[in-house]
Amino acid sequence: MCVALEKRISSGELNNVRIFIRSLVNLNIFHKIPNVFCIGGIYRHAQRDFNGYISENAIGQLHFDKCFLGADGLDVDGGITTVDFSSARLNSIVVSKSYEKYILTDSSKLGKISSIRYADISDVTCLITDSKNPGYCDLLSEKKIIIRNV
């Protein structure tokens, strides 16, 4: 998603975009784009991102028009879940500070529940996924979740 977004900004298709990230991987993708803000905190080498108290406080002061978050599980009853406590906490804060919430996950995670819930299914504005689980996507559509297949 970040590569596609960077191309749209670089081509001039999107203007006046501010991007807040905490991932060094994503920072490398957006390094030539103006208005990119990196949220700091404790660096996690394995994930190549930042988390912790500083990250939580910084994100807690912001408001987002749109957020794009990953998920390790997405279930109608179980909500949006992940396996990492730090990411769950930060994602929960981002969801609470965002007007529109986009969840990106592959279809193998639909109907699955991971360890830590960070949002309810009703919080989701749109799910961005592949088209390999049309039955579950139909179920989510019944719950008024917009589905975008990639």
C-alpha positions as CSV (number, residue, x, y, z in Angstrom):
1,M,0.0,0.0,0.0
2,C,2.8,2.4,0.9
3,V,4.5,1.9,-2.5
4,A,1.2,2.6,-4.3
5,L,0.6,5.7,-2.2
6,E,4.1,7.0,-2.7
7,K,3.6,6.7,-6.5
8,R,0.3,8.6,-6.4
9,I,1.9,11.4,-4.4
10,S,5.0,11.6,-6.5
11,S,3.0,11.8,-9.7
12,G,0.9,14.7,-8.3
13,E,-2.3,12.6,-8.3
14,L,-2.6,13.3,-4.5
15,N,-1.7,16.6,-2.9
16,N,-1.6,18.1,0.5
17,V,-1.1,14.7,2.2
18,R,0.5,14.3,5.6
19,I,1.8,10.9,6.5
20,F,2.5,9.7,10.0
21,I,4.5,6.5,10.3
22,R,6.5,4.6,12.9
23,S,8.1,2.1,10.6
24,L,11.6,2.5,9.1
25,V,10.5,0.3,6.2
26,N,7.8,2.8,5.4
27,L,10.1,5.7,6.0
28,N,12.4,4.3,3.3
29,I,9.5,4.2,0.9
30,F,8.4,7.8,1.6
31,H,11.8,9.3,2.0
32,K,11.4,11.7,-0.9
33,I,7.9,12.8,0.0
34,P,7.3,16.1,1.8
35,N,5.1,16.1,5.0
36,V,6.2,12.7,6.3
37,F,6.4,12.5,10.1
38,C,8.1,9.7,11.8
39,I,6.7,8.8,15.3
40,G,9.6,7.9,17.5
41,G,9.8,5.8,20.7
42,I,11.6,2.6,21.6
43,Y,13.1,1.1,18.5
44,R,12.2,-2.6,17.9
45,H,14.9,-4.1,15.7
46,A,13.0,-7.2,14.5
47,Q,10.0,-5.1,13.4
48,R,12.1,-2.1,12.3
49,D,9.6,0.2,14.0
50,F,9.1,2.3,17.1
51,N,6.7,1.8,20.0
52,G,6.2,2.5,23.7
53,Y,5.3,5.5,25.9
54,I,6.7,8.2,23.6
55,S,4.9,6.7,20.5
56,E,1.6,6.4,22.4
57,N,1.8,10.0,23.7
58,A,2.7,11.4,20.3
59,I,-0.1,9.5,18.5
60,G,-2.5,10.5,21.3
61,Q,-2.1,14.1,20.4
62,L,-2.9,13.7,16.7
63,H,-6.1,13.4,14.7
64,F,-6.3,11.5,11.4
65,D,-8.7,11.8,8.5
66,K,-7.8,8.2,7.5
67,C,-5.7,5.5,9.0
68,F,-4.4,2.3,7.4
69,L,-3.6,-0.6,9.7
70,G,-2.7,-4.2,9.3
71,A,-4.4,-7.1,11.2
72,D,-3.4,-10.6,12.1
73,G,-7.1,-11.6,12.4
74,L,-10.4,-10.1,11.5
75,D,-13.6,-11.7,12.8
76,V,-17.2,-10.5,12.9
77,D,-17.4,-11.3,16.6
78,G,-13.8,-11.2,17.6
79,G,-13.0,-7.9,16.0
80,I,-9.7,-6.7,14.6
81,T,-6.8,-8.5,16.3
82,T,-3.0,-8.8,16.4
83,V,-0.4,-10.9,18.1
84,D,1.7,-8.0,19.4
85,F,0.7,-6.1,22.6
86,S,2.6,-2.9,21.6
87,S,1.1,-2.8,18.2
88,A,-2.3,-3.5,19.6
89,R,-2.1,-0.6,22.0
90,L,-0.8,1.9,19.3
91,N,-3.4,0.6,16.8
92,S,-6.2,1.1,19.4
93,I,-5.1,4.7,19.9
94,V,-4.9,5.4,16.2
95,V,-8.4,3.9,15.6
96,S,-9.8,6.2,18.4
97,K,-8.2,9.2,16.7
98,S,-9.2,8.5,13.1
99,Y,-12.3,9.5,11.2
100,E,-12.0,6.7,8.6
101,K,-10.3,3.3,9.4
102,Y,-9.0,1.1,6.7
103,I,-7.8,-2.4,7.6
104,L,-5.4,-4.2,5.3
105,T,-5.1,-7.9,5.6
106,D,-4.9,-11.0,3.3
107,S,-8.0,-13.2,3.1
108,S,-6.3,-16.0,5.1
109,K,-6.9,-13.9,8.2
110,L,-10.6,-13.3,7.7
111,G,-12.7,-15.2,10.2
112,K,-9.6,-15.6,12.4
113,I,-9.0,-14.3,15.9
114,S,-5.4,-13.5,17.1
115,S,-4.4,-12.9,20.7
116,I,-5.1,-9.2,21.2
117,R,-8.2,-7.3,20.1
118,Y,-7.5,-3.6,19.2
119,A,-10.8,-2.6,17.5
120,D,-14.4,-3.8,17.0
121,I,-15.6,-4.8,13.5
122,S,-18.0,-1.8,13.7
123,D,-15.0,0.5,13.8
124,V,-13.9,-0.5,10.3
125,T,-14.7,1.9,7.4
126,C,-13.2,-0.3,4.7
127,L,-11.4,-3.7,4.4
128,I,-8.7,-3.9,1.8
129,T,-7.9,-7.5,1.0
130,D,-7.5,-10.1,-1.8
131,S,-10.5,-11.8,-3.3
132,K,-9.7,-15.4,-2.1
133,N,-12.5,-15.5,0.6
134,P,-15.7,-14.2,-1.1
135,G,-18.0,-15.9,1.4
136,Y,-16.5,-14.0,4.4
137,C,-16.4,-10.8,2.4
138,D,-20.1,-11.2,1.8
139,L,-20.7,-11.6,5.5
140,L,-18.7,-8.5,6.2
141,S,-20.7,-6.6,3.5
142,E,-23.8,-7.6,5.4
143,K,-22.3,-5.8,8.4
144,K,-21.9,-2.6,6.3
145,I,-18.2,-3.0,5.8
146,I,-16.9,-1.8,2.5
147,I,-14.6,-4.3,0.8
148,R,-11.9,-3.3,-1.7
149,N,-10.2,-6.2,-3.4
150,V,-6.6,-5.9,-4.6
